[in-house]
Amino acid sequence: MRTLIVCLLAVGLGGALGVFGQDAKKTPPTKLTFVTKNGNVTFDHTAHVTREKGDCTACHPKLFMQDSKAPLNYKPALHKTAEMDKTSCGSCHRAGGAAFESKANCAKCHVKG
């Protein structure tokens, strides 16, 4: 009887921790919009996750913190630096990178409205 009680408590505690663990994991946003003076930039998070086959570690935390309020560090004066250092968006959006180069492609990201 004692073994049965211990097993039931263990299963119940494990189930409760599983529920709490799921609450702690947040659903990522589908899109993020960054307001800039050169036109708002809408980042399609879902498209990037799909492109990386769900591997969040391709960007998080080495390029970006998993926090939509964290600094992006890709402001106008930092585009060239980020591309040279392969940080932030410049890790992929640079000459020879995995995605289109930001240079001369402002309108691909910035939309004036």
Summary of the structure (lengths in Angstrom):
residues: 113
radius of gyration: 20.7
end to end distance: 70.1
largest distance: 73.7
contacts: 233
relative contact order: 0.11
helix: 45%
strand: 12%
